[in-house]
């Protein structure tokens, strides 16, 4: 049972992806978070955030490897960390 999107590997073919998903499932919590994130996009607020250019380059590279938009990946990370912080209280 996958508990994080980071556990999903990069696939070199549709066959490899199909094989992976036939043997693996995503936790319900992760799917619900994805639905919440999608609904929050319509209710989002634009902010300005200054980031070191080298760090941003690394973030963009990581996002590209996961076939994600880097801004979406940053929001995902923030959401996951926020949930962890709230759970650890």
N, C-alpha and C positions, 0 to 999 in steps of 0.2 A: 504494500500500500504506500503510494507516494505521498509525502507530507510537505513537499516543497517543489516548486517548479524547477529549481536547480538540479533536482534529481533526474530530470528528463534530459537524456543525452542528445547530442547532435546526430542526425541521421544522414547516412550517405545515399540512401535510396528509400523509395516508398515502401519497398518490401521490408526493409529493416525497421521502418517506423511501424508498419502494420504488425510485424512480429512482436515488437516491443509492447504495443498497446494491447495485443491479444493476451499478454502475460502479466500486465500491470494495470492497476487502477489508481485513481486519484482519490485522496481522502475527501469526504463530503465537505469538510471545513474549507479546504482549499478551493473547491468549486464554488462554494458560497461566497468566499472572499472575492473571487473573480467576478461573480455577479454583482457584488456590492461595488467593486471598483468600476465596473462598466456603468452602473447607475450613477455613480458619483461623477463621472466624466461630464454629464450634462449639468451637474450642479457644482462644477469646479470654479475656483477662483485663481486667476493668474497672479503669480508672485515673481519677484526677482531674487535670484540666488547667485551669489558670486562664488565661483569654484576655480581653484587653481587649474590652469590649462592642461597641465600634465595629468592631473587627476581626471579631468573631463575626457581626455583622450583615452585613458584606460577604461573609464566607464563606457564610452562609446564602443570600444573594442569588445568588451565583455557582452554588451547588448547585441552587437552584430553577430557574435558567435552563437547567441541564443535566438537569433532572428527576431529580436525585440527592438522597439523604439527605445532609445536610451532614456527619454523622459518617463515613459511608462515603467521601465525597469526601476528607475529611482523611486517612483511613487510606490511600486510594489515593495521595494526594500523598506521604505518608510512605514508602510502599512504593516509589514511583518514585524518590524522592530517595535512599533507602537503596541501591537497585540502582545508581544513578548513582555514589554515593560508593564502593561496593564495586568497581565497574568501573574507576573512575579511580585506584585505588590503585597 
